[in-house]
């Protein structure tokens, strides 16, 4: 990155700003984020090839007219075919570079925060190489763990407690190691390995008080105790089903024995 969000708006020349639009609820886009979206000449939203309206796009449509939105294809969930993934990044970077040259001011909308496991990271690197004179900045957004904590009543940290964020795409062994440590553990993208996550919670004694959620802020929102992951059909995973929505989030709060005990 070669500039803050403020610098990206004020400096001359091409300006690219990554805007965090939160986990899904359009009311959770910050005032600064809305201003950045509306002041840009073009707003880019990442989509999967052949897909319908994506989560970032749906949120942006609450604040920006459709004719100002450009859909750019990314291999958003591709983890195994590196060639395909990087080809998609390159093509997306080239497309955004074209938009920068043509319009001068581009906002890229990303769910959550643009500096937390975001597609914007790769895009900014590519665009920086293609348009070195561009000023690149970000506007922070509310993350899924913050929204889930608020909706599910889970306190993320107290006193001296650490907070560990683990993408389960790294494997459940990494998650289990975090659960064996102190503090609150948050797991992202765990839906495809939900049963393994439930087993890790059980093995480390961290099921009680844990909560998971998906589609936060959307009509299909689901927020439930983590114990439901192994409960009866209809409470978590259906019988014979191994997956929840890919972007499911889990919070396992720190063990707390007294009020203010970690101060």
KAURPE-V492436 format. One record per run of one state. SS is the DSSP state (H for helix, E for strand, C for the rest). FROM is the first residue (numbers start at 1). TO is the last residue. If there is no record, write none. Layout:
ss:SS from:FROM to:TO
ss:SS from:FROM to:TO
This chain:
ss:C from:1 to:4
ss:H from:5 to:10
ss:C from:11 to:14
ss:E from:15 to:20
ss:C from:21 to:21
ss:E from:22 to:22
ss:C from:23 to:25
ss:H from:26 to:28
ss:C from:29 to:30
ss:H from:31 to:39
ss:C from:40 to:41
ss:E from:42 to:47
ss:C from:48 to:54
ss:H from:55 to:60
ss:C from:61 to:65
ss:H from:66 to:68
ss:E from:69 to:73
ss:C from:74 to:81
ss:H from:82 to:103
ss:C from:104 to:104
ss:E from:105 to:110
ss:C from:111 to:111
ss:E from:112 to:112
ss:C from:113 to:119
ss:H from:120 to:130
ss:C from:131 to:134
ss:E from:135 to:139
ss:C from:140 to:143
ss:H from:144 to:152
ss:C from:153 to:162
ss:E from:163 to:167
ss:H from:168 to:170
ss:C from:171 to:171
ss:H from:172 to:179
ss:C from:180 to:183
ss:E from:184 to:188
ss:C from:189 to:190
ss:H from:191 to:203
ss:C from:204 to:210
ss:E from:211 to:214
ss:C from:215 to:221
ss:E from:222 to:225
ss:H from:226 to:230
ss:C from:231 to:248
ss:E from:249 to:252
ss:C from:253 to:263
